[in-house]
Amino acid sequence: SWILCGRGVEVVHCAIVAAPGDEKFAQSGAWLVYTLDGLKGLTDLLWRSRSGSSAGHAAVRVAVAWAVFELVRGQRAEAGGSGSQPQPESASVVSILVDAMELE
């Protein structure tokens, strides 16, 4: 989309970093990025804050973590619980979580 071509993820990232105390804003930003570019967008958002130690960078990581949590919870509910086969996107969710845990 034109938003992605216009560096939309970068703009959302900068906005979240600039307003670290507004959790609803940060979560809305993460969902916007997910809507535009899926898990790839969330990964990009997380990657941009991988080495930042400010409250703003922490807010980005928290917003992505909540988005991933909601995605996993939604996938499990759609699949009928934890005993069902994992959805194809689940491997990508795990990859994002591994990336988050490897942050310095």
Backbone as a chain_set.jsonl record, in Angstrom:
{"seq": "SWILCGRGVEVVHCAIVAAPGDEKFAQSGAWLVYTLDGLKGLTDLLWRSRSGSSAGHAAVRVAVAWAVFELVRGQRAEAGGSGSQPQPESASVVSILVDAMELE", "coords": {"N": [[0.832, -1.179, 0.0], [0.282, 2.365, -0.3], [0.893, 3.598, 2.053], [2.798, 1.973, 3.282], [4.818, 2.197, 1.389], [5.401, 4.815, 1.781], [6.918, 4.873, 4.068], [5.456, 4.104, 6.359], [5.551, 2.35, 8.62], [7.842, 3.21, 9.896], [7.05, 5.817, 10.585], [4.926, 5.292, 12.364], [6.369, 3.944, 14.325], [8.109, 6.003, 15.252], [6.175, 7.734, 16.294], [5.067, 6.222, 18.405], [7.336, 5.917, 20.031], [7.699, 8.564, 20.734], [5.577, 9.04, 22.418], [5.498, 7.563, 24.992], [3.905, 7.069, 27.258], [1.308, 6.59, 26.563], [-0.521, 4.027, 26.362], [-2.757, 2.996, 24.963], [-2.599, 4.357, 22.543], [-0.141, 3.357, 21.617], [-0.742, 0.619, 21.338], [-2.759, 0.791, 19.434], [-1.265, 1.769, 17.322], [0.429, -0.422, 16.852], [-1.48, -2.308, 16.01], [-2.373, -1.029, 13.702], [-0.08, -1.191, 12.103], [0.06, -3.989, 11.906], [-2.321, -4.468, 10.504], [-1.722, -3.266, 8.089], [0.597, -4.615, 7.199], [0.781, -7.16, 8.26], [2.329, -9.844, 10.125], [4.911, -9.405, 9.325], [5.08, -6.631, 9.388], [4.793, -6.164, 12.161], [7.121, -7.392, 13.022], [9.008, -5.723, 11.833], [8.444, -3.345, 13.2], [9.118, -4.106, 15.824], [11.831, -4.707, 15.419], [12.891, -2.19, 14.943], [13.054, -1.136, 17.476], [14.859, -2.675, 18.785], [17.327, -2.248, 20.099], [16.946, -0.059, 21.633], [16.788, 1.705, 24.702], [15.1, 3.433, 25.913], [12.038, 4.676, 27.429], [10.16, 4.957, 25.437], [10.986, 3.133, 23.441], [10.662, 0.799, 24.871], [7.903, 0.905, 25.12], [7.121, 0.399, 22.493], [7.968, -2.266, 22.22], [6.342, -3.487, 24.142], [3.79, -2.947, 23.089], [3.894, -4.426, 20.7], [4.216, -6.967, 21.799], [1.737, -7.282, 23.124], [0.034, -7.224, 20.917], [0.848, -9.551, 19.581], [0.194, -11.43, 21.537], [-2.624, -11.133, 21.553], [-3.147, -11.965, 18.948], [-2.336, -14.672, 19.023], [-4.069, -15.63, 20.992], [-6.487, -15.205, 19.676], [-6.179, -16.931, 17.475], [-6.109, -19.378, 18.773], [-8.684, -19.458, 19.845], [-10.239, -19.468, 17.523], [-9.447, -21.899, 16.51], [-10.524, -23.627, 18.261], [-9.441, -24.14, 20.762], [-6.565, -25.236, 22.712], [-5.836, -27.78, 21.873], [-5.968, -28.133, 19.172], [-4.691, -28.224, 15.756], [-1.861, -26.164, 15.023], [-2.098, -22.907, 13.531], [-0.983, -21.794, 10.259], [0.312, -19.307, 10.491], [1.359, -19.321, 13.001], [4.042, -20.128, 13.358], [5.406, -17.884, 12.525], [4.646, -16.088, 14.499], [5.925, -17.203, 16.715], [8.547, -16.796, 15.889], [8.689, -13.986, 15.99], [8.442, -13.638, 18.757], [10.801, -14.884, 19.639], [12.664, -13.166, 18.495], [12.09, -10.906, 20.051], [12.879, -11.769, 22.577], [15.59, -11.948, 22.259], [16.551, -9.423, 22.415], [18.92, -6.941, 23.231]], "CA": [[0.0, 0.0, 0.0], [1.038, 3.614, -0.364], [1.371, 3.936, 3.404], [4.049, 1.247, 3.479], [5.816, 2.809, 0.509], [5.727, 6.112, 2.37], [7.592, 4.616, 5.346], [4.435, 4.136, 7.392], [5.985, 1.673, 9.854], [8.797, 4.119, 10.54], [6.284, 6.922, 11.169], [4.226, 4.752, 13.537], [7.4, 3.686, 15.337], [8.523, 7.287, 15.829], [5.068, 8.265, 17.075], [4.975, 5.466, 19.666], [8.513, 6.264, 20.836], [7.521, 9.937, 21.223], [4.479, 9.094, 23.392], [5.59, 6.274, 25.688], [2.935, 6.887, 28.337], [-0.035, 6.378, 26.03], [-0.584, 2.61, 25.983], [-3.795, 2.78, 23.959], [-2.026, 4.862, 21.295], [0.89, 2.408, 21.185], [-1.396, -0.605, 20.878], [-3.441, 1.117, 18.176], [-0.211, 1.844, 16.315], [0.851, -1.789, 16.531], [-2.543, -2.928, 15.218], [-2.348, -0.405, 12.38], [1.025, -1.815, 11.38], [-0.34, -5.364, 11.594], [-3.349, -4.399, 9.463], [-1.078, -2.879, 6.83], [1.671, -5.494, 6.721], [0.777, -8.447, 8.942], [3.409, -10.133, 11.063], [6.116, -8.75, 8.815], [5.043, -5.272, 9.915], [5.092, -6.208, 13.596], [8.542, -7.704, 13.141], [9.717, -4.492, 11.489], [8.243, -2.424, 14.32], [9.934, -4.62, 16.919], [13.233, -4.589, 15.032], [13.284, -0.781, 15.066], [13.294, -0.836, 18.887], [15.606, -3.807, 19.335], [18.435, -1.87, 20.982], [16.611, 1.153, 22.371], [16.551, 1.486, 26.129], [14.208, 4.472, 26.431], [10.659, 4.278, 27.718], [9.468, 4.877, 24.16], [11.316, 1.861, 22.8], [9.994, -0.237, 25.67], [6.48, 0.97, 24.776], [6.981, -0.298, 21.208], [8.079, -3.708, 22.459], [5.143, -3.905, 24.88], [2.656, -2.915, 22.156], [4.026, -5.58, 19.806], [3.958, -8.163, 22.605], [0.288, -7.392, 23.323], [-0.571, -7.574, 19.632], [1.144, -10.973, 19.354], [-0.633, -12.162, 22.503], [-4.0, -11.119, 21.061], [-3.2, -12.81, 17.749], [-2.274, -16.079, 19.442], [-5.319, -15.926, 21.687], [-7.522, -15.284, 18.648], [-5.963, -18.156, 16.698], [-6.508, -20.526, 19.596], [-10.14, -19.442, 19.96], [-10.775, -19.888, 16.222], [-9.125, -23.308, 16.298], [-11.282, -24.428, 19.205], [-8.685, -24.454, 21.966], [-5.139, -25.53, 22.582], [-5.586, -29.116, 21.354], [-6.082, -28.155, 17.715], [-3.474, -28.013, 14.989], [-1.493, -24.75, 14.951], [-2.335, -22.219, 12.273], [0.273, -21.559, 9.542], [0.957, -18.082, 10.923], [1.899, -19.519, 14.339], [5.504, -20.165, 13.31], [5.861, -16.495, 12.442], [4.445, -15.505, 15.823], [7.026, -17.696, 17.539], [9.749, -16.11, 15.423], [8.656, -12.633, 16.547], [8.727, -13.734, 20.186], [12.232, -15.184, 19.778], [13.35, -11.89, 18.232], [11.899, -10.028, 21.206], [13.667, -12.265, 23.713], [17.014, -11.777, 21.981], [16.919, -8.012, 22.511], [20.045, -6.704, 24.141]], "C": [[0.883, 1.251, 0.0], [1.57, 4.011, 1.01], [2.696, 3.235, 3.675], [5.155, 1.838, 2.619], [6.268, 4.167, 1.054], [6.325, 6.002, 3.756], [6.633, 4.703, 6.535], [4.851, 3.486, 8.698], [6.964, 2.567, 10.616], [8.072, 5.268, 11.236], [5.551, 6.456, 12.43], [5.224, 4.507, 14.658], [7.808, 4.984, 16.03], [7.432, 7.884, 16.712], [4.935, 7.547, 18.413], [6.136, 5.825, 20.584], [8.341, 7.65, 21.458], [6.437, 10.054, 22.299], [4.447, 7.823, 24.222], [4.538, 6.029, 26.754], [1.533, 6.57, 27.861], [-0.152, 4.953, 25.483], [-1.609, 2.348, 24.884], [-3.293, 3.239, 22.585], [-1.005, 3.872, 20.743], [0.261, 1.135, 20.642], [-2.15, -0.373, 19.569], [-2.434, 1.205, 17.034], [0.261, 0.468, 15.885], [-0.201, -2.483, 15.677], [-2.628, -2.321, 13.826], [-1.264, -1.04, 11.52], [0.67, -3.248, 10.999], [-1.371, -5.382, 10.464], [-2.725, -4.1, 8.104], [-0.139, -3.947, 6.283], [1.774, -6.816, 7.472], [1.928, -8.611, 9.926], [4.732, -9.539, 10.619], [6.2, -7.314, 9.349], [5.355, -5.223, 11.401], [6.566, -6.507, 13.839], [9.38, -6.47, 12.862], [9.627, -3.49, 12.639], [9.114, -2.831, 15.509], [11.418, -4.428, 16.64], [13.732, -3.163, 15.219], [13.564, -0.385, 16.522], [14.148, -1.892, 19.574], [16.701, -3.386, 20.3], [18.141, -0.602, 21.774], [16.287, 0.865, 23.824], [15.6, 2.523, 26.725], [12.816, 3.9, 26.708], [9.854, 4.137, 26.432], [9.733, 3.571, 23.434], [10.691, 0.694, 23.561], [8.501, -0.267, 25.347], [6.207, 0.262, 23.449], [7.0, -1.798, 21.435], [6.858, -4.247, 23.192], [3.937, -3.952, 23.937], [2.706, -4.095, 21.195], [3.727, -6.866, 20.569], [2.458, -8.352, 22.826], [-0.406, -7.782, 22.031], [-0.363, -9.059, 19.339], [0.3, -11.832, 20.291], [-2.076, -12.251, 22.003], [-4.152, -11.991, 19.814], [-3.215, -14.287, 18.117], [-3.573, -16.483, 20.135], [-6.467, -16.061, 20.685], [-7.397, -16.535, 17.805], [-6.412, -19.371, 17.482], [-8.019, -20.594, 19.706], [-10.784, -19.915, 18.656], [-10.566, -21.378, 15.996], [-9.859, -24.217, 17.282], [-10.501, -24.854, 20.427], [-7.275, -24.884, 21.67], [-4.849, -26.9, 21.981], [-5.623, -29.209, 19.837], [-4.733, -27.954, 17.057], [-3.145, -26.527, 14.943], [-1.778, -24.187, 13.566], [-1.007, -21.939, 11.592], [1.028, -20.328, 10.029], [1.648, -18.248, 12.283], [3.425, -19.543, 14.362], [6.072, -18.753, 13.238], [5.714, -15.793, 13.786], [5.568, -15.938, 16.752], [8.326, -16.994, 17.156], [9.816, -14.691, 15.981], [8.993, -12.667, 18.031], [10.2, -14.033, 20.443], [13.033, -13.912, 19.532], [13.262, -10.965, 19.434], [12.754, -10.463, 22.385], [15.153, -12.107, 23.507], [17.455, -10.333, 22.072], [18.008, -7.828, 23.551], [19.635, -5.887, 25.33]], "O": [[2.082, 1.181, 0.27], [2.593, 4.689, 1.108], [3.614, 3.834, 4.235], [6.295, 1.966, 3.066], [7.393, 4.601, 0.805], [6.246, 6.947, 4.541], [6.949, 5.29, 7.569], [4.544, 4.003, 9.772], [6.907, 2.659, 11.842], [8.436, 5.65, 12.348], [5.559, 7.15, 13.446], [4.952, 4.829, 15.815], [7.846, 5.049, 17.259], [7.723, 8.472, 17.753], [4.715, 8.186, 19.442], [5.941, 6.016, 21.784], [8.785, 7.886, 22.582], [6.383, 11.055, 23.015], [3.47, 7.076, 24.165], [4.299, 4.878, 27.121], [0.651, 6.306, 28.678], [0.085, 4.707, 24.3], [-1.352, 1.562, 23.972], [-3.541, 2.573, 21.58], [-0.999, 3.58, 19.547], [0.68, 0.628, 19.602], [-2.173, -1.243, 18.699], [-2.713, 0.772, 15.916], [0.47, 0.217, 14.698], [0.143, -3.176, 14.72], [-2.926, -3.029, 12.864], [-1.496, -1.384, 10.361], [0.954, -3.676, 9.88], [-1.295, -6.222, 9.568], [-3.165, -4.633, 7.086], [-0.072, -4.169, 5.074], [2.771, -7.523, 7.327], [2.431, -7.636, 10.484], [5.578, -9.207, 11.449], [7.278, -6.847, 9.716], [6.091, -4.348, 11.857], [7.183, -5.947, 14.745], [10.35, -6.198, 13.569], [10.622, -2.863, 13.003], [9.769, -1.988, 16.123], [12.174, -4.031, 17.526], [14.88, -2.956, 15.614], [14.249, 0.609, 16.764], [14.158, -1.991, 20.801], [16.979, -4.117, 21.25], [19.002, -0.121, 22.511], [15.595, -0.104, 24.137], [15.325, 2.488, 27.925], [12.475, 2.798, 26.278], [8.965, 3.291, 26.345], [8.817, 2.969, 22.875], [10.244, -0.281, 22.957], [7.897, -1.34, 25.303], [5.18, -0.399, 23.297], [6.154, -2.522, 20.911], [6.391, -5.346, 22.894], [3.151, -4.898, 23.985], [1.675, -4.701, 20.905], [3.059, -7.757, 20.045], [1.961, -9.474, 22.726], [-1.336, -8.588, 22.047], [-1.287, -9.744, 18.901], [-0.249, -12.851, 19.873], [-2.678, -13.325, 22.03], [-5.163, -12.672, 19.645], [-4.012, -15.059, 17.585], [-4.107, -17.563, 19.881], [-7.321, -16.935, 20.833], [-8.407, -17.144, 17.453], [-7.023, -20.287, 16.93], [-8.586, -21.686, 19.664], [-11.756, -20.669, 18.677], [-11.393, -22.043, 15.373], [-9.819, -25.44, 17.148], [-10.861, -25.838, 21.073], [-6.842, -24.895, 20.518], [-3.705, -27.162, 21.609], [-5.336, -30.267, 19.277], [-3.759, -27.567, 17.702], [-4.053, -25.703, 14.835], [-1.71, -24.897, 12.563], [0.014, -21.851, 12.273], [2.258, -20.304, 9.986], [2.444, -17.393, 12.672], [4.034, -19.024, 15.297], [7.112, -18.468, 13.834], [6.567, -14.991, 14.165], [6.105, -15.119, 17.499], [9.118, -16.638, 18.029], [10.882, -14.241, 16.401], [9.746, -11.822, 18.516], [10.784, -13.484, 21.378], [13.971, -13.612, 20.271], [14.242, -10.313, 19.795], [13.293, -9.626, 23.109], [15.913, -12.128, 24.475], [18.624, -10.036, 21.828], [18.014, -8.47, 24.601], [20.462, -5.596, 26.194]]}, "num_chains": 1, "name": "protein.A"}
